[in-house]
Amino acid sequence: MSLPLAPLFERSMVARLGGAIAAIALLAVVGMSVSSMVALSTRGSGEAINLAGSLRMQSWHLAGLHLSRGSRDAAAHAGEVARAVAAFESTLASPPILDMLPGGRDAQLEISYRRVADTWRRSMRPLFLSAAGPADAAAQAALLDRVTRFVTDINLLVKQLEQATEAKILVMQMVLGVALVITVLVVLLTIHLIHHGLVRPLQGLLAGAARMGQGDLAVRTAYTGEDELGRLGQAFNLMAADLQKLYQNLEDRVAQKTEELTRSNRSLELLYHSIARLHGAPPGRDTYLAVLRDIEQVLGMGHGIVCLGEPGGRHGQAIASTMSSGDVNPCDKADCVWCHGTRTPRVSIMNGGCQLLTFPLSDAERQYGVLIVDAPDGMHPEAWQVQLLEALSRHIGVAIGAERRIEQSRRLGLLEERAVIARELHDSLAQSLAYMRIQVSRLQAVIGRPEKQAEVEEMLRELREGMSGAYRQLRELLSTFRLKMEGEDLRSALAQTVEEFAERGGLAIDLAVDLGPCALSPNEEIHVLHVIREALSNVLNHAHAHHARVTLACAGTDTLEAAVEDDGVGIVKSADVHHYGMTIMEERARSLQGAVRYEPRAGGGTRVILSFIPHSRRPIPLLRKAAP
C-alpha cells in the first residue's frame, strides 16, 4: 500500500516541490494546448479574408467587361469574360474560405456565404455570360445597382470572416489570461515553500559547513526534521562528530605525505633540470659537474664521478668529479675496473669502508663508462634514490651517445661534401684544364714556324674558348657550391631557381610541382635541385629557346619524375669536350638509383627527364636466413 498524499508531502521536500512544479507544468501545458488549438483553427483566416475581399474587385471587373461588350471583338471578349467568371468561381470555392465556414446552416457566416453563392449562381453569373450588354443608360445603371448590391453581400461576408477570426483570438486571450493568473498564484506558493522549506535550511547547513571549513568541528545544525533536508542535517551532525575524532590523527599523516611529496618534487626537479642540461646543449665537463652537484644536494649523496672508457679496455678517464684533493679516486686504479667492469648497477665497498654506487653509462648501442656516487657513512640508499640514479645514468649515456653520433654524422657529411666538390672539379674544370694543357703542348711544337701560322691561330682560338669555358664552369661550380635550401621546402627552392634562370636568360619559365605521396629526403632534394639547375643551364647556353617548363610530379605512386623542356633547337650531337653537364646529371641520377633521359619535344625542342624511386617509397628488403 502506498502512503497517503498528506504524510508523503510532510515527509518529503522533493514531493512538495515536485507537486508544485507539476502544477505549473500542467497549467503551462493546458495553456499551450488551448493556444495551439486556437492557432490551428485560425490558420488560413488571413488568406480567406484576402480571397473574399478579392471577390469585390472581380465583380467590378466583370461588370466592366459586361459594359464594354460590343465595342471589342466578340470572340476575344467572350473568352476574357469566361476566364474572369472561372476565376471568380475558383476564388469563391477556394479551400481557405470553405474551411472558415462553421458548418451549421443557421450560422450567420454560413448564411452570408450561401447568399453570395446563390446570388452569383442564379443571377450574376448568367448576367455576365449573356451575349448582349446593356443597350442604354438605364440598363447600365440597373446593372451597376445589381453589382453594388452583390458587392454589399460580399462585404458582409468579409466582415463576418473577420469577426469569426477575432472571436477565436479573444477565446485564446481569455484562456491564456486565466492560465497566467493561476500560474502566478502557484509560483508564489512555490516560492514560499522553497524559501521556508529549502533556502533557510540550506543556509543553515552552508553556514555550518563554512564554520567547519574554518576549523570549528564542534558546529552542529538545528534543522533535523523528517524530510530530506532534515535527514541531511542529521548526517551533517554525525559527519562533524566523526571529523572531530579523525582530525587528531590527520596532522601527522599530512606531514608524512607532505614530506613524501616534497621529496618526489625535488626528485622530479632534479631529473628535469638534468635532462635539460644534458640534451639542451652538447654535454661537457661543466654539464656533468652541475648534474653531480645536484645529486649531492637533492639526494644527500657524497662525491660523484663520471668516468668514460672503451668497454673491455684497460684505461679510463674521469671527465668530471666533485672530489677534492686527497680523496680516494677509484678511477686512479691501473686496471680501471670501475669504468669497464660494470654493466649493471651495483654497490661496492672500498678499502676504508667507503661505499660506492656504480651505474653504467650506456644507450641502446653500447656502454661509454660509469657513474660512481659515494654514499656517506651509515647511509643505506633507498629504492627511490637508486631508481633516480639509474634514470640519470641512462640519460647521461643517451646524451653521450647522441653527441658522438652527431659528431660522426658531421664528419661523414664533411667527407661527402669534399667528395662531391672533388668529383665536380674533376668532371668539369679538371677536364677543361687537361684539354688546354694538351693544346699548349701542341702549340709549343708549332710556334715559331711560319708555315704553321694558321694552325697556331686555330690553337689560340681554341685556348681562348677553353679558358672562357673553364671560367664559366668555375662560376657555375661556385654557384652550385654556394647553393642553399633557403626556402621552407623543395618547392620554394625550385621557385627561386626558376626565377634566377628566367632573369639570367630573359625567357619565360613555368613551374609545376606535385609531389603527392613521393616524400623526398634532404639529400634527394639537393640532387634533384642540382639536376634541374644543370638542365636549365644547358637551356640558357645551348638551346636558344624562348620558353621553358619545369615539372616535378609523382608518376603513379612510387616513381618521381623531374622534367625540364624547352622550345629551342633540340639535341645536337657534338664532340665538344668543354661541356660535361650531361655527365654530371647522369652521375647524380645514378646516386639516386635512377636515370636521365633526353627526348625530343613534340613541336621542337628538348625534354630532359630525371626519374627515380624515392627512398621513402622503396620496398623494405626481407631478411634472408643464413645457410646452415
C-alpha positions in Angstrom: 0.0 0.0 0.0 1.3 3.4 -0.9 1.5 6.2 1.7 -1.3 8.8 1.8 -0.5 12.0 0.0 -0.6 14.2 3.1 2.1 12.2 5.1 4.1 11.9 1.9 4.2 15.7 1.4 5.0 16.2 5.1 8.0 13.8 5.0 9.4 14.7 1.5 10.5 18.1 0.4 11.1 16.6 -3.1 7.4 15.6 -3.2 6.2 19.1 -2.3 8.5 20.7 -4.8 7.6 18.1 -7.4 3.9 18.7 -6.9 4.3 22.5 -7.3 6.4 22.0 -10.4 3.9 19.5 -11.8 1.0 22.0 -11.2 3.0 24.8 -13.0 3.8 22.4 -15.9 0.2 21.3 -16.1 -1.0 24.8 -16.3 1.6 25.6 -18.9 0.6 22.5 -21.0 -3.1 23.4 -20.8 -2.4 27.0 -21.8 -0.2 26.0 -24.7 -2.6 23.3 -25.8 -5.5 25.7 -25.9 -3.4 28.3 -27.7 -2.2 25.7 -30.2 -5.8 24.6 -30.9 -7.0 28.2 -31.4 -3.9 28.9 -33.5 -4.6 25.9 -35.7 -8.3 26.9 -36.0 -7.2 30.4 -37.2 -4.7 29.1 -39.7 -5.7 30.4 -43.1 -8.0 33.0 -41.8 -6.0 35.9 -43.3 -5.8 34.1 -46.7 -9.6 33.5 -46.6 -10.3 37.2 -45.8 -8.0 38.3 -48.6 -9.6 35.9 -51.1 -13.1 37.0 -50.1 -12.1 40.6 -50.4 -10.8 40.0 -53.9 -14.3 38.9 -54.9 -15.3 42.5 -54.8 -12.7 43.6 -57.3 -13.5 40.6 -59.6 -17.2 41.6 -59.5 -16.4 45.1 -60.7 -14.1 43.7 -63.3 -16.9 41.5 -64.7 -19.2 44.5 -64.6 -16.7 46.5 -66.6 -16.3 43.7 -69.1 -20.1 43.4 -69.5 -20.5 47.1 -70.1 -17.8 47.0 -72.8 -19.4 44.2 -74.7 -20.0 45.2 -78.3 -17.1 47.6 -78.5 -14.5 44.9 -78.9 -14.0 41.7 -80.8 -16.8 39.3 -79.7 -14.8 36.1 -79.6 -11.9 37.7 -77.6 -14.3 39.4 -75.3 -16.3 36.2 -74.7 -13.1 34.4 -73.8 -11.9 37.1 -71.4 -15.4 37.0 -69.7 -15.3 33.3 -69.4 -11.8 33.4 -67.8 -13.0 36.1 -65.4 -16.1 34.1 -64.4 -14.0 30.9 -63.9 -11.6 32.9 -61.7 -14.5 34.3 -59.6 -15.9 30.8 -59.1 -12.5 29.4 -58.2 -12.0 32.1 -55.6 -15.5 31.7 -54.2 -15.0 27.9 -53.8 -11.4 28.1 -52.6 -10.4 25.8 -49.6 -9.4 28.7 -47.3 -12.9 30.2 -47.5 -14.7 26.9 -47.2 -12.5 25.9 -44.1 -13.6 29.1 -42.3 -17.3 28.1 -42.6 -18.6 26.8 -39.3 -20.7 24.0 -40.9 -24.0 24.8 -39.2 -26.8 26.0 -41.5 -28.1 28.6 -39.0 -24.7 30.3 -38.5 -24.6 33.9 -39.8 -21.3 33.3 -41.7 -22.8 30.2 -43.4 -26.0 32.2 -44.3 -23.9 35.1 -45.8 -21.8 32.7 -47.8 -24.8 30.8 -49.2 -26.5 34.2 -50.1 -23.4 35.3 -52.0 -23.1 31.9 -53.7 -26.8 31.7 -54.6 -26.9 35.3 -55.9 -23.8 34.5 -58.1 -25.2 31.3 -59.4 -28.8 32.5 -60.1 -28.4 36.0 -61.3 -24.9 37.4 -61.6 -23.2 34.5 -63.5 -26.0 34.3 -66.2 -26.0 38.1 -66.5 -22.2 38.3 -67.1 -22.3 35.3 -69.5 -25.2 36.8 -71.6 -24.3 37.6 -75.2 -25.6 41.2 -75.2 -24.5 44.0 -73.0 -26.7 46.9 -71.7 -28.2 48.9 -74.5 -29.0 52.2 -72.9 -28.1 54.2 -69.8 -31.0 52.9 -67.8 -29.8 49.3 -68.3 -26.3 50.2 -67.4 -27.5 51.9 -64.2 -29.6 48.8 -63.3 -26.5 46.6 -63.9 -24.4 48.7 -61.7 -27.1 48.7 -59.0 -27.2 44.9 -59.1 -23.4 44.7 -58.9 -23.4 47.2 -56.0 -25.9 45.0 -54.0 -23.9 41.9 -54.8 -20.7 43.6 -53.6 -22.5 44.7 -50.4 -23.3 41.0 -49.7 -19.6 40.2 -50.3 -18.6 43.0 -47.9 -20.9 41.4 -45.3 -19.2 38.0 -45.9 -15.7 39.6 -45.4 -16.9 41.4 -42.3 -18.2 38.1 -40.8 -15.0 36.3 -41.6 -13.0 39.0 -39.7 -15.4 38.7 -36.8 -15.0 34.9 -36.6 -11.2 35.2 -36.6 -11.4 37.9 -33.9 -13.7 35.7 -31.8 -11.2 32.8 -31.8 -8.4 35.1 -30.8 -10.5 36.5 -28.0 -11.1 33.0 -26.7 -7.3 32.3 -26.8 -6.7 35.5 -24.8 -9.2 34.6 -22.1 -7.8 31.1 -21.7 -4.2 32.4 -21.6 -5.2 35.1 -19.1 -6.8 32.6 -16.7 -3.9 30.2 -17.0 -1.5 33.1 -16.3 -3.3 34.1 -13.1 -3.4 30.6 -11.8 0.3 30.1 -12.7 1.3 33.2 -10.9 -0.5 32.0 -7.7 1.1 28.6 -7.9 4.5 30.2 -8.5 4.1 32.4 -5.4 3.1 29.4 -3.3 6.2 27.5 -4.7 8.5 30.4 -3.8 7.1 30.5 -0.3 7.7 26.7 0.0 11.2 26.9 -1.3 12.2 29.8 0.9 10.9 28.3 4.2 11.5 24.6 3.5 14.6 24.7 1.3 16.5 28.0 1.3 16.6 28.6 5.1 17.7 25.1 6.0 20.3 25.2 3.3 21.6 28.5 4.5 22.0 26.9 8.0 23.8 24.0 6.6 26.1 26.2 4.5 26.9 28.4 7.5 27.8 25.2 9.5 29.9 24.0 6.6 31.7 27.4 6.4 32.5 27.2 10.2 33.7 23.7 9.8 35.9 24.8 6.9 37.4 27.4 9.2 38.3 24.6 11.7 35.3 24.7 14.1 34.5 21.0 14.1 32.1 21.5 17.1 29.5 23.1 14.9 26.0 21.5 14.7 22.9 22.3 12.8 19.4 22.7 14.4 17.4 21.6 11.4 16.8 17.9 11.8 13.3 17.3 10.5 11.7 14.3 8.8 12.2 15.4 5.2 15.4 15.1 3.1 17.0 18.3 4.4 16.3 17.1 8.0 18.0 13.8 7.3 20.8 15.7 5.7 21.1 17.8 8.9 21.3 14.6 10.9 24.0 13.3 8.6 25.9 16.6 8.9 26.0 16.4 12.7 27.2 12.8 12.5 29.9 13.8 10.0 31.1 16.7 12.1 31.4 14.3 15.1 33.4 11.8 13.1 35.6 14.5 11.7 36.3 15.8 15.1 37.5 12.3 16.1 39.6 11.8 13.0 41.2 15.2 13.0 43.5 14.2 15.8 45.4 11.8 13.6 45.2 13.8 10.4 48.0 16.3 11.0 50.6 13.5 11.4 49.5 11.9 8.1 49.5 15.2 6.3 53.1 15.9 7.5 54.2 12.5 6.3 52.6 12.9 2.9 54.0 16.4 2.6 57.5 15.1 3.2 57.0 12.4 0.5 55.6 14.9 -2.0 58.4 17.3 -1.3 60.9 14.5 -1.9 59.2 13.4 -5.1 59.0 17.0 -6.3 62.7 17.6 -5.7 63.5 14.3 -7.5 61.4 15.3 -10.5 63.0 18.7 -10.5 66.5 17.1 -10.4 65.6 14.8 -13.3 64.1 17.7 -15.3 67.0 20.0 -14.9 69.5 17.2 -15.5 67.7 16.2 -18.8 67.5 19.9 -19.8 71.3 20.3 -19.3 72.2 17.0 -21.0 70.0 17.4 -24.1 69.8 21.2 -24.4 73.5 21.6 -25.5 76.5 19.3 -26.2 77.4 17.7 -22.8 80.8 18.6 -21.3 82.6 18.8 -18.1 80.6 21.7 -16.7 77.3 19.9 -17.5 78.4 16.8 -15.8 79.7 18.7 -12.7 76.3 20.5 -12.5 74.5 17.1 -12.5 76.8 15.7 -9.9 76.4 18.7 -7.6 72.6 18.4 -7.9 72.8 14.7 -7.0 74.8 15.7 -3.8 72.3 18.4 -2.8 69.0 16.7 -3.6 69.7 13.1 -2.7 72.1 13.8 0.1 74.8 11.6 -1.5 78.6 12.1 -1.4 81.0 12.9 -4.1 80.3 11.7 -7.7 82.5 10.8 -10.7 81.7 10.5 -14.4 84.3 8.1 -15.8 84.5 7.2 -19.5 86.3 4.4 -21.2 86.1 1.9 -24.0 84.4 -1.4 -23.0 87.0 -4.1 -22.4 89.8 -1.5 -22.3 92.4 -1.1 -19.5 92.2 2.7 -19.2 89.5 5.2 -18.3 89.2 8.9 -17.9 87.4 10.7 -15.1 86.0 13.6 -17.1 84.0 15.2 -14.2 84.4 14.7 -10.5 83.3 16.6 -7.3 86.0 15.1 -5.3 88.5 17.4 -3.6 92.3 16.8 -3.4 93.3 14.0 -1.1 90.1 11.9 -1.7 90.5 8.4 -2.9 89.6 8.3 -6.6 88.6 4.8 -7.8 89.5 5.8 -11.4 93.2 6.1 -10.4 93.5 2.3 -10.3 95.5 0.9 -13.0 93.1 -1.8 -14.1 90.2 0.8 -14.2 87.7 -1.9 -13.3 85.3 0.8 -12.2 85.0 2.0 -15.8 84.8 -1.3 -17.6 83.6 -4.0 -15.2 80.2 -2.6 -14.5 77.3 -3.3 -16.8 74.6 -3.3 -14.2 74.1 -1.1 -11.1 76.0 -2.3 -8.0 77.2 -1.3 -4.6 80.8 -1.9 -3.7 82.8 -1.4 -0.5 86.3 0.0 -1.0 89.2 -0.1 1.5 88.4 2.1 4.5 84.7 1.2 4.5 83.8 3.7 1.7 80.5 2.6 0.0 80.3 3.3 -3.8 77.3 3.0 -6.0 78.2 2.3 -9.7 75.8 2.8 -12.6 76.7 2.1 -16.3 76.5 5.0 -18.8 75.0 3.4 -21.9 72.4 3.7 -24.6 70.8 1.2 -26.8 74.1 0.6 -28.8 77.0 0.5 -26.3 78.4 1.4 -22.9 80.5 4.5 -22.6 81.6 4.4 -19.0 80.1 4.6 -15.5 78.6 7.0 -12.9 80.2 6.5 -9.5 78.5 8.0 -6.4 79.9 7.9 -2.9 77.3 7.1 -0.2 78.1 8.7 3.2 79.0 6.5 6.2 76.0 4.8 7.7 73.7 5.7 4.8 71.7 3.0 3.1 70.3 4.2 -0.3 66.6 3.8 -0.6 64.9 2.3 -3.6 63.7 5.6 -5.0 67.3 7.0 -4.8 68.7 4.1 -6.7 65.9 4.3 -9.4 66.6 8.1 -9.8 70.3 7.5 -10.2 69.7 4.8 -12.7 67.4 7.2 -14.7 70.1 9.9 -14.6 72.8 7.4 -15.7 70.7 6.3 -18.7 70.1 9.9 -19.7 73.8 10.7 -19.4 74.6 7.7 -21.6 72.0 8.7 -24.2 73.4 12.2 -24.3 76.9 10.9 -24.7 75.8 8.6 -27.5 73.8 11.2 -29.3 76.7 13.7 -29.2 79.1 11.1 -30.6 76.6 10.1 -33.4 76.1 13.8 -34.2 79.9 14.3 -34.4 80.3 11.2 -36.6 77.5 12.4 -38.8 79.2 15.8 -39.2 82.4 14.1 -40.2 80.6 11.9 -42.7 78.8 14.9 -44.1 82.1 16.8 -44.4 83.8 13.9 -46.2 80.8 13.5 -48.5 80.8 17.2 -49.3 84.5 17.1 -50.1 84.0 14.1 -52.3 81.2 16.0 -54.2 83.5 19.0 -54.7 86.3 16.8 -55.9 84.0 15.0 -58.3 82.6 18.2 -59.7 86.1 19.7 -60.2 87.3 16.5 -61.8 84.4 16.2 -64.2 84.3 19.8 -65.3 87.2 22.2 -64.6 89.9 19.5 -64.5 88.9 18.1 -67.9 88.9 21.6 -69.4 92.4 22.3 -67.9 93.7 18.9 -69.2 92.4 19.8 -72.6 94.1 23.2 -72.6 97.3 21.6 -71.4 97.3 19.3 -74.4 96.6 22.3 -76.6 99.5 24.2 -75.1 101.8 21.2 -75.8 100.7 21.2 -79.4 101.2 25.0 -79.5 104.8 24.7 -78.3 105.5 22.2 -81.0 104.4 24.5 -83.9 105.1 28.0 -82.6 107.7 29.9 -84.5 107.1 28.0 -87.7 105.6 30.4 -90.3 104.0 27.6 -92.3 102.0 26.6 -89.2 100.7 30.1 -88.6 97.1 29.2 -89.4 97.3 26.2 -87.1 98.7 28.4 -84.3 95.9 30.9 -84.7 93.4 28.0 -84.6 95.0 26.6 -81.4 95.0 30.1 -79.8 91.3 30.4 -80.6 90.6 27.0 -79.1 92.6 28.0 -76.0 90.6 31.2 -75.6 87.4 29.3 -75.9 88.6 26.7 -73.5 89.6 29.3 -71.0 86.3 31.1 -71.3 84.5 27.7 -70.9 86.7 26.9 -67.8 85.9 30.3 -66.3 82.2 29.8 -66.9 82.4 26.3 -65.4 84.2 27.7 -62.4 81.5 30.3 -61.9 78.8 27.6 -62.2 80.6 25.4 -59.7 80.9 28.3 -57.3 77.2 29.0 -57.7 76.5 25.3 -57.1 78.7 25.0 -54.0 77.1 28.2 -52.6 73.5 26.9 -53.2 71.4 26.7 -50.1 67.9 25.5 -49.5 66.7 28.8 -48.2 63.0 28.2 -48.5 60.8 26.0 -46.4 60.8 23.1 -48.8 61.9 22.0 -52.3 59.0 23.9 -53.9 60.3 27.3 -52.7 63.9 26.4 -53.7 62.7 25.5 -57.2 60.7 28.7 -57.5 63.9 30.7 -56.6 65.9 28.7 -59.2 63.3 29.3 -61.9 63.2 33.0 -61.1 67.0 33.2 -61.2 67.4 31.5 -64.6 64.5 33.4 -66.1 66.2 36.7 -65.2 69.6 35.5 -66.4 68.3 34.2 -69.8 65.4 36.6 -70.4 62.9 33.8 -71.2 59.7 32.6 -69.6 59.9 29.5 -67.4 56.9 27.8 -66.0 57.0 25.7 -62.8 54.6 22.9 -61.8 55.3 20.8 -58.6 53.1 18.0 -57.3 55.0 15.5 -55.2 51.9 13.7 -53.9 53.0 10.6 -51.9 56.6 10.9 -53.0 58.3 12.4 -50.0 62.0 13.2 -50.5 64.9 13.2 -48.1 67.1 16.3 -47.8 69.8 14.6 -49.9 67.4 13.6 -52.6 66.0 17.2 -52.7 69.6 18.6 -53.2 70.3 16.2 -56.1 67.0 16.9 -57.8 67.6 20.7 -57.4 71.2 20.3 -58.9 69.9 18.3 -61.9 67.2 20.8 -62.7 69.7 23.7 -62.4 72.1 21.9 -64.8 69.3 21.3 -67.2 68.2 24.9 -67.1 71.9 26.0 -67.6 72.0 23.9 -70.7 68.8 25.5 -71.9 70.3 29.0 -71.4 73.7 28.2 -73.0 72.8 25.9 -75.9 69.0 25.7 -76.7 68.4 29.3 -77.9 64.9 28.8 -76.5 62.1 31.3 -75.8 60.1 29.3 -73.3 60.9 26.5 -70.9 58.9 24.5 -68.4 59.9 22.6 -65.2 57.7 19.9 -63.8 58.1 17.7 -60.8 55.5 15.1 -60.2 54.9 11.6 -58.8 54.3 9.2 -61.7 52.0 6.5 -60.4 52.6 6.0 -56.7 56.3 5.3 -56.5 58.4 6.9 -59.2 59.3 10.6 -59.1 59.9 12.4 -62.5 61.6 15.8 -62.8 61.3 17.1 -66.4 62.8 20.2 -68.0 61.6 21.0 -71.5 62.2 23.9 -73.9 61.2 25.0 -77.4 64.8 25.5 -78.6 66.9 23.9 -81.3 66.8 20.5 -79.9 69.5 17.9 -79.0 72.6 18.4 -81.2 75.3 15.8 -81.0 78.8 17.4 -80.8 82.3 16.3 -80.0 82.8 19.5 -77.9 84.7 18.3 -74.8 84.2 21.5 -72.8 80.7 20.7 -71.6 80.1 18.0 -69.0 76.5 18.8 -67.9 75.0 15.6 -69.2 77.7 13.5 -67.4 77.2 15.4 -64.1 73.4 14.9 -64.3 73.8 11.2 -65.1 76.1 10.7 -62.1 73.6 12.4 -59.8 70.8 10.2 -61.2 73.0 7.1 -60.5 73.5 8.3 -56.9 69.7 8.4 -56.6 69.4 4.9 -58.2 67.6 6.5 -61.1 68.3 7.5 -64.7 68.2 10.6 -67.0 66.6 10.5 -70.4 67.0 13.1 -73.3 64.0 13.1 -75.6 63.0 15.4 -78.4 60.0 17.6 -77.6 56.9 17.5 -79.7 56.9 20.7 -81.7 60.6 21.2 -81.4 63.0 21.5 -78.5 64.3 19.1 -75.9 62.9 17.3 -72.9 65.3 16.2 -70.1 63.7 13.7 -67.7 65.1 12.5 -64.3 63.2 9.5 -62.9 63.9 7.6 -59.7 62.1 5.9 -56.8 62.4 8.0 -53.6 63.8 6.2 -50.6 60.5 6.6 -48.7 58.7 4.6 -51.5 61.2 1.8 -51.8 60.1 -1.6 -50.5 61.8 -2.8 -47.3 64.0 -5.8 -48.1 63.2 -9.0 -46.4 65.8 -10.6 -44.2 67.2 -13.9 -45.5 68.0 -16.8 -43.2 71.7 -17.7 -43.1 72.6 -21.0 -44.7 73.4 -23.8 -42.2 
